[in-house]
Amino acid sequence: MAQPDISSPLSAEPPAPAQSQLRTGVISPRKALFFALSGLALPSVMSGEGGKMSLLAGWSSWLAMAIGSLMALLIAVIVVRFARRHLATGSLMSYVNLEVGPRAGALTGAALLVGYVAALVLTVTVSLVFLFSFLRDIGVQASGGTLQALIGTIVLGAAVVLTWRGISLSVNAAVVLGWASLPFVLVIMGCAIARHGIDLGPQLALDGFSAGSFAQTVILGFGIYGGFEGFTALAMETADPRRTIPRLLVTVVVVLGVVSVSGVALTIPIMMTHSDDLLAGSSPLSVLATVGGVSALGSVLDALMFVTLLAVVLVYLNEAGRVVATAAKDGLLPRGLAHVDHKHQVPARAMLFLGLLAAGILASFLLVGHRPIFTIFLSAAVLVSYSWFTAYILIAIAGVTDAVRRRDVAFGIVSLISATATTGVAVFSLADQDSGATMTELPWITLASIAVLWGVATVIRRRRQTPADEHL
């Protein structure tokens, strides 16, 4: 019996429900919005980006975040056009495949695979920072790479099990978990800012500005948008996708932009004076709670944020699972990864593959590399940022190609600005890494990983000689 499979990445129209092994139209527009925002971890972004970016660009962090947000908005404009035109489970990979060609599509798929795996590692790492910060606050001396690797594996295993149970359960769980901590985060931030005050002077003056460090910080700031378009892979399972998906794309970017820029600007003065605490392993949220005089609440919220970040893992697994399964069906990855579970109607094998891969990488960092958890956090953030930079450069090129083909001047200008900006920032950050703010080999490791996966995918497709529109 032939294995069930998901829709062709080259299909401009979704197959009829009888032909699809995914559940069509089960995600309402409202749930789709909250699900997409849950995957971007708004409470964590609001309270934590200032801590991360303060170690890289200092007082100029807000500007780096603002530039990254503007770049994301330009990308969103491009993706909106393709989302209206194509309904496919491969997200950016399918769009580039359709608009530019299979080789560019395969390269995009390679970048997305590296990006999603790194995002899973990053999310689990952040959750571990919150968990161990909570344990330290309550007097439990729990540490060590073995324990961290074990808990990280359990988190990923739990997420795989939940996603395996079906898209409806995943969406409901992600929405509940992803928003549960937001009221507490707002209270803690309000207390901290009220006691410490708002210091915009050094930020507007860009004190300590370094061009190389700033470019890297723009990429890391842009990294929080990595995967913002991922729910396009769930288009077939979303109600009225040709209207819902484009609206969500713009809404998600605008909301995240306001939250991230304001959060960084408000918390940077606090984080700049508590950099030692951050490097020692305290979460940014714990620092804010201490400054605000609500340490007890901060400890509780650290534990809650650990649970909340499961929502982000759920979102990434659902989105990435469909992209990986589509790539497998299209001949870019082993055929077995395209299998869709009959009972729960999800690409279970692809999601299990992603969970195992992320767990293995996290364990290798902790047990073999013996790296501190915050260092892994920054390393994974670099991998996520450069991976999605590659994918977004390619989608911007697809936009330019489409604009030239259709003689659309306005869309062409937007696409050209986007392609130039993303490429320029990436190239400049690679060329000027003298600040030492990030490990200089990581961007090159990211690009090398993408290149290797692209080569492997090309070989697999050539050997299988699978047409892009094949149904198993």
Helices and strands as residue ranges (DSSP letters): G 17-19, H 29-38, H 42-54, G 58-60, H 61-85, H 92-99, H 102-137, H 145-164, H 167-179, H 182-196, H 201-205, H 211-222, G 223-225, G 230-237, H 241-272, H 275-279, H 284-291, H 295-329, G 335-338, H 348-363, I 364-368, H 373-406, H 409-431, H 441-464
